[in-house]
Amino acid sequence: MNLDKIVSKIKKYLKKDSLDESKQEKVKEIIEKLSQKKAKLKKEIKEAKKDSEKKQLQKELEAVIKLIEKSNKLI
C-alpha cells in the first residue's frame, strides 16, 4: 500500500472521534504497515549517497512518524 492511500485512510478516521472495533483493527493494520515503511526508510537513508536524496527520505520518514503518532491516539 502506498503512502498516499495510508494518509487518506488515517485522515478519514481522524475526522471521526470514536472508532468501532473493526475500524480499530484497520488502524492497527495501518500502523503496522507504517512501522514497516519507517524501518525501510531508515535503511534507505543509511544507504543513500546524495544529500538531496537523504533529505527527501528524511522528510518522508518524519511524515510517517507523525502519522504513526496520530494513529496511536485514535486507538
N, C-alpha and C positions, 0 to 999 in steps of 0.2 A: 504494500500500500504506500503510495507516495505521500509526501509531507503535506501537500495541499489538501488532500482528502481528509487526512487526520485533523488538520487545523479546522476544516469546515465542520467536522463532526463534533469536535470539542466546543467550538463556538455555539453550535446548536444546543448542546447540553448546558453550557454556561448561561444561556438566556433563561433557562428554567431553574428554579431554586431547588426543587426536590426531584430526586430520581427514583423510579421504581426499581425493583430488583433486577429485571432484565437489562435495563439501561446501565445499572451499576456494573453488571458483568461486562457490558460492551466497553464501558470506560476503563475497566481493569485491563481488558484486552488491548485497548489503545495505549494505555500506559506501558504495558509490556512491549508493544511494538516501538514506542518512543524510546524506551530504555535500550532496546537493541540498536535503534538508529543512533542514539547517543554514543554507545560504545563504538559503533562503526565510524562515526565522525571523529572521535578521539584518535582512533587508529589512523584515519586518513590524514588528520592534522600532523601527526608524528611523521608520516611518510611523505608529506607534501614538500616539494623542493622550492617552490616560488613563494615569496612573501604574500603576493596578491592572492594566491590560491589558499594559503593558510588563513588569511583574513576572512575570505569568503566562507570557508569551512567553519571558522570560529563564530561568525555571525549566525550561521545555521545552527551550530551547537547551542548557542545562547538561546535561540528561539525554541529549540527542542526542550531545553531545561525549563524555560518559563512555562511551556505547555504542560510538562510533567507536573510542575508545582501547582498550576491551576487545576489540573485534572485531579490531583490528590485532594484538593479542597472540596471537590464535588462529592467525594465518597464519604 
